[in-house]
Amino acid sequence: MTRVGSVAAAVVLLTGCPSGDEPADETTRDSKIYVATISELADQFQIIDPIPDREPVLYVESFDADGVPLQVQVDVVAEFLDVYDVRFVDEREEALDDEFVRLPVRRGGVLVGLSPIVEGTNPTLRVELYADLRDVRAYQYTVAELDDGQWGVVGAPEPVAPQGFVTE
C-alpha cells in the first residue's frame, strides 16, 4: 500500500486515537497549527481544481527529518476531507509529474512543504508552495492560540526564500 493509501486508511482507523509518540495535547496542537497554516495558504492562493466537482489535490511534504507524526497527518487529512484531497508524501517524486520538463504537480494539484514548528510565544513555521520548477513560493507564518482553543495565523505571512523546494 502506498503512503497516501496508508494515511487514508489511518484516517478511518485512527481518528480520535492519540499517537504513542507524542502527548495527545501536543499532537492536537500541532494538527491545529498545520490546519490553520494550510487553510491560510489555500485561501491566499485560491487553490482550486481545474476539473469541476473534484476536490483540489494538496500533496504535503515535511521538511522535518522526522516527518509529520501519523496522528497529525490523520487529523489534517480529516479536517480537509470535504474541501481538499490532502496526501502526505514521503518522497517528492510521488507528487510530481515527470512526463513534463517543468515537473508540475500531478492532477493539477500543488505541493505544500511544511517546516518544523519553531516554538515561541507565537510559534512560526515556513510553508512553501510548489506548482512547478518555475513557480515556487515560500512564506513564514506566525500562529497563535485563539480564545476558542483553535489556532490561527496572526498577521500577514512574510515572504521568505524557499529552502525546501530549492530548484537551482
C-alpha positions as CSV (number, residue, x, y, z in Angstrom):
1,M,0.0,0.0,0.0
2,T,1.3,3.5,-0.8
3,R,2.0,6.1,1.8
4,V,-1.0,8.0,0.6
5,G,-3.2,4.9,0.9
6,S,-1.8,4.3,4.4
7,V,-2.7,7.8,5.6
8,A,-6.2,7.5,4.0
9,A,-6.7,4.1,5.8
10,A,-5.4,5.6,9.0
11,V,-7.9,8.4,8.8
12,V,-10.7,5.8,9.1
13,L,-9.0,3.7,11.8
14,L,-7.2,6.2,14.0
15,T,-9.3,9.4,14.1
16,G,-9.5,10.3,17.7
17,C,-6.8,8.0,18.9
18,P,-3.7,9.7,20.3
19,S,-0.3,8.7,18.9
20,G,2.1,6.8,21.2
21,D,5.0,9.0,20.2
22,E,3.7,12.4,21.5
23,P,1.4,13.6,24.2
24,A,-2.2,14.0,22.8
25,D,-2.3,17.7,23.6
26,E,0.9,18.4,21.6
27,T,-0.4,16.3,18.7
28,T,-3.7,18.1,18.7
29,R,-1.9,21.5,18.9
30,D,0.4,20.6,16.0
31,S,-2.5,19.4,14.0
32,K,-4.4,22.7,14.6
33,I,-1.3,24.7,13.7
34,Y,-0.8,22.8,10.4
35,V,-4.5,23.1,9.6
36,A,-4.5,26.8,10.2
37,T,-1.5,27.5,8.0
38,I,-2.6,25.2,5.2
39,S,-6.0,26.9,5.3
40,E,-4.5,30.3,5.1
41,L,-2.2,29.3,2.2
42,A,-5.1,27.7,0.3
43,D,-7.2,30.8,0.8
44,Q,-4.3,33.2,-0.1
45,F,-3.7,31.4,-3.4
46,Q,-7.3,30.4,-4.1
47,I,-6.4,26.8,-4.7
48,I,-9.0,25.2,-6.9
49,D,-9.1,22.0,-9.0
50,P,-9.1,22.6,-12.8
51,I,-11.8,19.8,-13.1
52,P,-15.2,20.8,-11.8
53,D,-16.8,18.8,-8.9
54,R,-13.4,17.4,-7.8
55,E,-11.5,18.5,-4.7
56,P,-8.1,20.1,-5.3
57,V,-5.2,17.8,-4.5
58,L,-2.7,19.1,-1.9
59,Y,0.3,17.0,-1.6
60,V,2.1,17.7,1.7
61,E,5.8,17.1,2.3
62,S,7.5,17.6,5.6
63,F,10.8,19.4,5.7
64,D,11.4,17.9,9.2
65,A,13.8,14.9,9.1
66,D,11.4,13.1,11.5
67,G,8.4,13.8,9.3
68,V,4.9,14.7,10.5
69,P,3.6,12.2,13.1
70,L,1.0,9.8,11.7
71,Q,-1.8,11.1,14.1
72,V,-1.1,14.7,13.0
73,Q,-1.4,13.6,9.3
74,V,-4.7,11.8,10.1
75,D,-6.0,14.9,11.8
76,V,-5.0,17.2,8.9
77,V,-6.5,14.9,6.3
78,A,-9.7,14.5,8.3
79,E,-10.1,18.3,8.7
80,F,-10.0,18.9,5.0
81,L,-11.9,15.8,3.9
82,D,-14.7,17.7,2.1
83,V,-12.6,20.6,0.8
84,Y,-9.2,19.2,-0.3
85,D,-7.7,15.9,-1.2
86,V,-4.7,16.1,1.2
87,R,-2.0,13.5,0.6
88,F,1.1,13.4,2.7
89,V,4.1,12.1,0.7
90,D,7.4,10.6,1.8
91,E,9.2,11.4,-1.5
92,R,8.7,14.5,-3.6
93,E,8.6,12.3,-6.7
94,E,5.2,10.9,-5.5
95,A,3.7,14.4,-6.2
96,L,5.5,15.4,-9.4
97,D,4.6,14.5,-12.9
98,D,7.9,13.6,-14.6
99,E,6.4,13.4,-18.0
100,F,6.8,17.2,-18.3
101,V,10.0,19.2,-18.4
102,R,8.9,21.7,-15.7
103,L,7.9,18.9,-13.3
104,P,4.4,20.1,-12.5
105,V,2.4,18.6,-9.6
106,R,0.2,15.6,-10.6
107,R,-3.5,16.0,-11.1
108,G,-3.2,19.8,-11.4
109,G,-2.5,19.9,-7.7
110,V,0.0,21.8,-5.6
111,L,2.8,20.5,-3.3
112,V,2.9,22.1,0.1
113,G,6.1,21.9,2.1
114,L,6.0,22.3,5.9
115,S,8.9,23.2,8.1
116,P,9.1,22.1,11.7
117,I,7.1,24.3,14.1
118,V,9.5,26.8,15.7
119,E,8.4,27.2,19.3
120,G,8.0,30.7,20.9
121,T,5.3,32.9,22.4
122,N,3.7,32.7,19.0
123,P,5.1,29.7,17.1
124,T,6.3,30.1,13.5
125,L,6.8,27.8,10.6
126,R,7.8,28.2,7.0
127,V,5.4,26.9,4.4
128,E,6.4,26.5,0.8
129,L,4.1,26.2,-2.3
130,Y,5.4,24.3,-5.3
131,A,3.4,24.4,-8.6
132,D,6.3,23.6,-10.9
133,L,10.1,24.2,-11.3
134,R,9.5,27.9,-12.1
135,D,6.7,28.5,-9.6
136,V,7.9,28.1,-6.0
137,R,6.9,30.4,-3.2
138,A,7.7,30.4,0.5
139,Y,6.2,32.2,3.5
140,Q,6.9,32.5,7.2
141,Y,3.7,32.1,9.2
142,T,3.1,33.2,12.8
143,V,0.4,31.4,14.6
144,A,-1.3,31.9,18.0
145,E,-3.9,30.1,20.1
146,L,-7.2,31.8,19.8
147,D,-9.8,32.2,22.6
148,D,-11.8,29.2,21.4
149,G,-8.9,26.8,21.7
150,Q,-8.2,26.8,17.9
151,W,-5.1,28.1,16.3
152,G,-4.9,30.8,13.7
153,V,-2.5,32.7,11.6
154,V,-1.7,36.2,13.1
155,G,-0.6,39.0,10.8
156,A,0.3,38.7,7.2
157,P,2.6,35.8,6.0
158,E,6.1,37.1,5.4
159,P,7.6,36.1,2.1
160,V,10.9,34.3,2.5
161,A,13.4,32.5,0.2
162,P,12.5,28.9,-0.5
163,Q,14.7,26.4,1.3
164,G,12.9,23.0,0.9
165,F,11.9,23.3,-2.7
166,V,15.1,25.0,-4.0
167,T,15.1,24.3,-7.7
168,E,18.5,25.6,-8.8
